[in-house]
Amino acid sequence: NAGVTQTPKFQVLKTGQSMTLQCAQDMNHEYMSWYRQDPGMGLRLIHYSVGAGITDQGEVPNGYNVSRSTTEDFPLRLLSAAPSQTSVYFCASSYSKTGGNTEAFFGQGTRLTVV
Amino acid sequence: AQTVTQSQPEMSVQEAETVTLSCTYDTSESNYYLFWYKQPPSRQMILVIRQEAYKQQNATENRFSVNFQKAAKSFSLKISDSQLGDTAMYFCAFMSAQGGSEKLVFGKGTKLTVNP
């Protein structure tokens, strides 16, 4: 059971470089999201998607881009990396709510350092 | 907008003892979900316990239980018989029950250390 798979697990970027964090889920979940975790800040929502072709901004969207062409994949793009984007990134997926049995499944996280 | 507050940045407890982690939240909604997530040093986010706001009964999962006070907007986590493996960051989180909204709002976390 793969669940939510994030790649890479670690990445070092130079300021101005671009990269894509990959996220894939095999649970046929409709809802997928990206969070960043910073010390003392908890997890904050970057972008989310309620289904293929539909995305929206979360609390901290600046500097990030997303798309959702399939139900399974939800990549996060950094167009021009900045040191302020040094963080741990988590992808999560869950069903759309039916019957109140809601649970978000998380990937293992990507530790990104921008130098 | 909803907010979640965890007022204890760090806590410690002796093995086999009981510890309670605090969480308060602010919302104008009447129906929602509350969660406690555990994040061990491996970084994996693990769901510990979930509470539906419309249920008056407090959720329990083995050694983990919650004290859900809806009127006070309080959602504390009690860990009984603490084990070394409980050492982790613990995050309280809120999710609206409004249709199509599965966004989680997290508190800043409590770092729990279980001492032998």
Interface residues (C-beta under 8 A of the other chain):
Chain A: Y31 S33 Y35 G40 M41 G42 L43 R44 L45 Y48 V50 G58 V88 F90 A92 S94 S96 K97 G100 T102 E103 A104 F106 Q108 G109 R111
Chain B: V4 Q6 P9 Y33 F35 S42 R43 Q44 M45 L47 R50 E52 Y54 F91 M95 A97 G99 G100 E102 K103 L104 V105 F106 G107 K108 G109
